[in-house]
Amino acid sequence: TNQWFLPAVRGDIPPGCAAHGFVCDGTRILVFGGMVEYGRYSNDLYELQASRWLWKKVKPQAPSNGSPPCPRLGHSFSLYGNKCYLFGGLANESEDSNNNVPRYLNDFYELELQHGSGVVGWSIPVTKGILPSPRESHTAIVYCRKDVGSPKMYIFGGMCGCRLNDLWELDIETMTWSRPETKGTVPLPRSLHTANVIGNKMYVFGGWVPQSAGGEISAHDGEWKCTGSFSYLNLDTTEWIGLISDCQEDKSNLFPGPRAGHCAVAVGTRLYIWSGRDGYRKAWNNQVCCKDLWYLDTEKPLAPSQVQLIRATTNSFQLKWDEVPTVEGYLLQLHADSPVPPVAGIPVTGVPETSVLSSQGGCSLHQSPQPLPSIPYPELKVDHPSQTNNVIPNNVQVSLSSSSLLKVEGKEKVAAPENKITQEAMKNHRDATGFKESNAPSLLPVCTSSAQTSANVGELHDLDKQTVNPDASVSSTISSAQTMVTQQAVKTESSSTNGAVVKDETSLTTFNSKSEAAETAYIMPSTRASTGQTNDSHSSKTPQKPMAPVKARDRRWYDVGIFKNNSAVVSQFYLLPEETLNISNKTEGADVPDYRLLKKQDLFPGTVYRFRVAAINGCGVGPFSKISEFKTCIPGFPGAPSTVKITKSVDCIHLSWEPPASPSGNILEYSAYLAIRSTQLQENPSQLVFMRIYCGLKTSCVVTAAQLSNAHVDYTSRPAIVFRISAKNERGYGPATQVRWLQDMKTSGSK
């Protein structure tokens, strides 16, 4: 939600401290050491269970070969696996806290953690090689290459009478210290900076650096200043790359200001920078504490999961997909089996449903021509009313281009592959026609915004009773790695039905997703169902002439729109003008068109549509998801059952549901299906096989333990058992409601 809050913590609440060690292990946080007050340092270890906001003071066992760590500040505390690694820091040699006698440390400890909560104890590893020199206010990160399994800890910079910029490497498996040779320009000596790993890069920002005339650095720097310089080290090639230099002017406040003692955290591929202080060493009273939050998108987002179906009607789909962390929005596209006529001109039509644009706009998503309210930071808030479609307005322009060079005020600076720095305030770079991001990074303060929907639709947790309502925001869904043609037939014969063919009473097979890598694809009339299904006759608004096969790369993908959240109600899509059809396929280097100038096309009943979705962040539009395929309903068939409930008993579970909101006649029977294990799943995991476990007039059934023992556990997102329920009227079976009953595999075993 981008909203700060103060949790109500309880338990052994630690005293306030500075320059402590801090690691996050799942939902628990470990804090070690720090300065409690001037001259008085701590060596206490506290654990916070963030899921309960419960503090606990833990007492690790002392090492067998020495003393436990002494009280200290400015040390590094790094987590890898189930162990924390403590290095260095600053101790007070004097027993009198008012008489501070500093002693720089270079001792090295290992702390073994217990699973979930608690610790085992300290140990002093026996290391090889030359130990790094004593220091405090340095950084330490752990990195392990995917192709080479040996994890390594890297220590950079710090303070030991003067600022340091040396790099040290510890091979954690062999416990061997070394000094790796680096290429590129090494950052200035610094302390109280931050270092974070994203991918194979260590990003170093800010800190105290020496201030000297003529750019010379003395051995014992008596004066120093804060810096806003920003670099990264490629940990595979050990090459330094500068992103923002120390002397670079920033009159437009596009970058974070100089600071030290700040904090930085990596969330996915995004780096957040918060607070810190600014000022010169000899002007303590003039130092300023920063209260701004910034982020850097380091690369384009990953591809989302396949689009999942919540429910279908005759002319619309309610869709969702798994959230991608730290993105601005999603570009949803469709491809119709029916030929879509090109648009001769570019008529200006009404703007589709809109909602307030997410404040996470930065240099990628901007709202124009109307600017946001001119409210001084930090009071700026952008509130988003709850809307079903969450469509980002048409007047948003998304630039997908990126450059390998950062340019600031027209001057070429340093190489920076695809890094774009963005702000969540969206107040710069506006013009009347939209926004094209420049090559210069634009990193500005983050403001708060309202909560975003994060619930997983249609997923039932393993509780005594859960409800799914397919007509509401929490409803049934198709699992992320499968495709469902919604007009499913639940027949025991291969007769013509409203959707898929069921060969017998024990199995129902869904259809494979269509891969974009397929060499050819056939575009058929709207009455054609997907592979393995038949369809009853009905009239269509589209031409009935079959078309010749075309190459997959020539398929015409049409934009449905850009959506702020990971769900959408689709009833229309945008038609591209005739002269741009030859470039209608979106690539990662193309621009999203101005939707205000495009004509919209309604969805047709009984038509198969393919969907794909891509995430958008400050670096542009990422790769598209795998393709999903759904079919709109045919008029006259019943809708999907709603409000599915699962109640767990000792030896069985009870399924219940409500009749369809639109039965389109009398309901003759219901059928419930369970996804089961099969050899077909091993060959094609995306194609689930279902067994009918109930057929009758009642709106409930019992699933026995014997049936559950044969259930397939779907791991496409979170582990779940999959059920489908559909209704039949005089015309046949309508679309099925699918629910995923989430499983706790730690306790449920083979459930």
MARZADO-207610 format. One record per residue (C-alpha): residue in one letter; x, y, z. Coordinates in steps of 0.1 Angstrom, whole numbers, plus 5000, padded with zeros to 4 digits. Layout:
REM residues N
aXYZ ...
REM end
This chain:
REM residues 751
t500050005000 n503050235003 q501750345037 w503850365068 f502350215100 l503550165135 p502949805146 a501849725182 v504849505192 r505049315225 g507449085243 d511049165251 i511149495233 p514849595228 p516049945236 g516550185208 c519950155193 a522050275163 a524450105139 h523149755148 g523149445127 f519949345110 v518849045090 c515448925077 d514748555076 g511248495062 t508848655086 r511348695114 i513948965120 l517148935140 v518849235155 f522349225170 g524449475189 g524449855182 m524950165203 v522350195230 e523650535242 y526850735236 g529850515246 r527650215256 y527449935231 s525449615231 n526049255222 d522449145228 l520548945202 y516748995196 e514348815174 l511048975161 q508348745148 a506848985123 s503748775117 r502848825154 w504849145161 l506448955191 w509949035203 k512048785221 k515548815235 v517548515226 k520748385242 p522948185218 q525447935231 a528948065233 p531547935208 s533447625219 n536747775208 g536548135221 s534448405236 p531148535222 p531148865203 c531849165224 p529549475224 r529949665192 l528449895166 g528949945129 h529449575122 s528149375093 f525549095099 s524748885068 l522348595063 y522948295041 g520947975044 n520447905081 k523548105093 c524348465100 y527848595095 l529248875118 f532249075109 g534149365124 g532649675140 l533749925166 a534149845204 n534850065234 e537949975252 s537050185282 e534850035310 d533550385315 s530950465288 n531650835292 n535350775283 n535150635248 v538250455236 p537550315202 r538849985190 y538349865154 l537549495150 n538049235124 d536848925142 f534548685124 y531648485138 e529048245125 l525548225141 e523547905134 l519747955134 q516947725143 h514147675117 g511347925122 s512448065156 g515348065179 v519148015174 v521647745182 g524847935190 w527948125180 s530947965164 i534348105153 p535147955119 v538747865111 t539548075080 k542348065055 g544048355037 i544648705049 l541848845071 p540449195061 s541849485081 p539749605111 r536849835102 e533449955111 s530550095090 h531449875061 t529049655041 a528849285036 i526649085011 v526448725001 y526248614965 c526048274949 r526248224911 k523647994897 d526047794876 v528747784903 g527347674936 s529947824960 p528448114980 k530748404986 m530648705010 y531949034998 i533049315022 f533449665008 g534749985024 g534250105059 m536150315084 c539450255103 g540850605111 c540250675074 r537750575048 l538350255029 n537350134994 d538949784994 l536949474984 w537349145001 e535848804993 l535248505015 d534448165000 i531948035026 e532447675017 t536247675021 m536347975045 t539048135024 w539648515023 s540948674992 r541249014975 p539548994940 e541049194912 t538449434898 k538049634866 g536449974861 t536550274883 v536450184920 p534050404940 l535550654964 p536550534999 r533450545021 s531650445052 l528050435063 h527050345027 t524750065016 a525349764994 n522549534981 v522549244957 i520049224928 g520748944903 n524548934898 k525149304908 m526049464941 y524649814942 v526550064963 f524950394972 g525850704994 g527950715025 w530750945039 v533551015015 p536751215020 q536551585011 s539951714999 a541151984976 g542051894941 g540351564943 e543251404963 i542551164991 s544751175021 a545650875042 h543951025072 d541051225060 g540151495085 e537251625066 w534551435048 k531151485033 c528051285023 t527851154988 g524951064964 s527250864941 f525850534929 s527750234914 y527449864910 l529849574909 n529149294885 l529949004908 d530448764879 t533048984861 t534149194891 e533849504871 w532749834886 i530150044867 g529350404878 l525750514875 i525850854893 s529151024900 d530051214931 c530451544913 q527351514891 e525051804895 d521351734901 k519552074899 s516251904890 n516351674920 l516151364898 f518351154921 p518451094958 g520451364976 p523751294993 r523351095025 a524950855049 g523550615075 h520550545053 c519050205047 a518450025014 v516549705007 a516049494975 v512449374968 g512549164937 t514449364911 r513649694927 l515949874951 y514450104978 i516450374995 w515150535027 s516250825049 g519750895061 r521451215070 d523251485051 g525951745061 y529651805066 r531651655095 k532451995109 a528852115109 w526951865129 n524252115139 n523552175102 q522951815093 v519651725079 c517851395084 c516251285052 k512651165051 d512351065015 l511850725000 w513250634965 y513350334943 l515350204914 d514049954889 t517049764878 e515549564849 k512249494832 p509849274852 l509548904847 a506648754828 p503448714848 s501748374852 q499248264826 v495948454825 q493348274846 l489648274841 i487348364870 r484048364851 a482748404815 t479548544801 t478348564765 n480248884759 s482848924787 f485548754807 q486548814843 l490248744844 k493148744868 w496848654869 d499448624897 e500948954909 v504449044899 p506249234927 t507049604923 v505449684890 e503449984878 g500749794858 y500049524833 l499449524796 l496749274786 q496349164750 l494048924732 h493948744699 a490648624684 d490048314664 s487548514643 p489048754618 v488849114631 p488449374604 p491049644603 v490050004609 a490450224579 g490850544599 i491450644634 p488150754648 v488050924682 t485750734704 g484750754741 v487350684767 p486850344783 e486350284820 t489050454839 s490250464874 v492850674892 l496350584880 s498550414905 s500950664921 q503750424913 g504250604880 g507650744879 c509250794845 s507350504829 l503650574836 h502550934836 q499151094835 s498651374810 p497551624801 q495951674836 p498651684863 l498151554898 p497051804924 s499952024933 i500451924970 p503851964985 y505651654995 p505451465019 e501651535022 l501051404987 k498651114986 v496850944957 d493850754967 h492350494944 p488650414946 s487850044944 q486849964909 t486349634891 n488349694861 n491249904874 v492050034840 i494850284838 p493450594819 n493950614781 n496050924784 v498950724799 q501950674776 v504350394783 s507750414767 l509350084763 s512650204750 s515750184771 s519350294766 s522650154775 l523850504783 l522750734810 k522751094798 v522351384822 e521651734809 g522851634774 k526151494786 e527051134782 k528050984815 v528550614822 a527350294809 a524250154827 p522349874810 e518649924812 n518550094846 k515650334850 i515150524882 t511550624890 q509350814914 e505950734928 a504851094926 m504451144888 k504951514887 n507651564860 h507951514822 r504451584812 d503251724779 a499951734761 t500451424741 g501851194768 f505351094780 k508450954764 e511050864790 s514451014784 n517750844787 a518451024820 p517350834851 s514551014870 l514650914906 l512251114928 p510651074962 v508050804967 c504650914981 t502050704998 s499050554980 s496050344989 a496049974994 q496149744964 t494349424961 s496549124968 a494048844975 n494448534955 v491148484938 g489348154942 e491947994965 l490547814995 h492947775024 d492947455045 l490547585072 d487347445086 k485147655063 q485947885033 t483748055008 v484348144972 n481948374954 p482648394916 d480648704913 a482748904938 s486349004941 v487148664957 s485848394934 s486648074916 t489548064892 i491547864868 s494947764881 s497847954866 a499347684844 q496247554827 t493747674802 m490047624805 v487547664776 t484647784797 q481747624778 q482547274790 a480446984782 v479946734809 k478646444789 t479346074789 e479346064751 s481046264725 s477946434714 s477746794703 t477847014734 n478447364745 g482247324748 a484547044757 v483846674751 v484046434780 k484746084768 d483445904799 e482145954834 t485645934850 s487646194832 l487446544818 t490446684801 t491147054796 f493047194767 n496647294763 s497747644762 k498847754728 s502547824727 e503848134709 a506647914696 a504247714675 e505247734639 t501747764625 a498247854638 y494947834621 i492448124624 m488947984622 p485448124624 s483948224657 t482047894659 r485147694661 a486047564695 s489547484706 t491247154700 g489346854712 q485947024715 t482747054695 n480147324694 d476447344687 s475247554659 h474547914665 s474548234646 s477648464647 k478248824639 t481548744623 p482248594588 q482048224587 k484748164561 p487647974574 m491048144569 a494247994557 p496947904582 v499248194591 k502548194609 a502248254647 r504448554644 d501848714621 r499048674645 r497449004653 w497449084690 y495149354702 d495449554733 v492749514759 g494349794780 i496849874808 f495549764842 k496849874876 n496049554894 n496249184885 s492649144874 a490449264846 v486849254833 v487149224795 s484249304772 q486049504745 f489449544729 y491149814708 l491349794670 l494549914655 p494350134623 e494949954591 e498250114584 t499749974617 l498449624615 n501749504602 i503349604635 s500449504657 n502349244676 k503849404707 t507449364711 e509649474740 g510849774720 a507449904708 d505350174723 v501850144736 p499450344714 d497250634725 y494050444733 r491950764730 l492450744692 l491450384688 k488150224681 k486849954704 q485549614694 d483049414716 l483549044723 f481348794705 p479348514721 g480748154716 t484148274704 v487548154714 y489948424725 r493648394734 f495148614762 r498648714772 v499748964798 a503049154805 a504149354835 i505349714833 n507849894855 g510250184852 c512349994826 g509449924803 v507249634794 g508649294802 p508148964784 f504648834779 s503148534798 k502348204782 i499048214762 s495748114777 e492648034757 f489048094768 k485648094751 t482748324757 c479448164766 i476748074741 p473248224750 g470847984765 f473247784786 p473347814824 g475848024841 a478547894865 p477547794901 s478548054927 t479548084964 v481447754966 k482147645002 i484447375014 t483947235049 k486546995062 s485546685083 v487746415098 d487546175069 c486046375041 i485246725029 h481846875020 l481447084988 s478447314985 w477447584961 e474747824950 p472747784918 p473848004888 a472748364889 s471548314853 p470247964849 s468648034815 g465947774822 n465547494847 i468647334861 l468446964855 e471646854873 y475046954886 s478346784882 a481446814904 y484846714893 l488246654910 a491646694893 i493346354896 r496846214891 s497546064858 t500345974834 q499046234810 l499946504837 q503546374837 e503746424800 n501946764800 p501646924835 s499547214821 q496746974810 l494746864841 v492646544841 f489446554860 m487246274875 r483546324881 i482846274918 y479146384918 c476146414895 g472646514908 l470146784916 k471546874951 t473847174955 s476246984977 c478246674977 v480746474999 v484346404987 t485646095004 a489146035017 a489545764991 q488746014963 l491046274979 s493946024980 n493846014942 a493746394939 h496446584920 v498146864939 d498647154915 y501947344921 t501547604894 s501347874921 r500647764956 p499947394963 a496247334958 i493647064950 v491447164921 f487647114919 r485147214891 i481447244894 s479047304865 a475247324859 k473147174832 n469847294817 e467747194787 r470447304763 g473347134781 y476147214805 g477347574810 p480747694822 a482347534852 t483347714884 q486847614893 v488247644929 r491647584942 w491747444977 l495047554991 q497147295009 d499647325036 m502147065023 k504147075056 t501246925075 s498946775049 g501446545032 s499846395002 k496646595003 
REM end
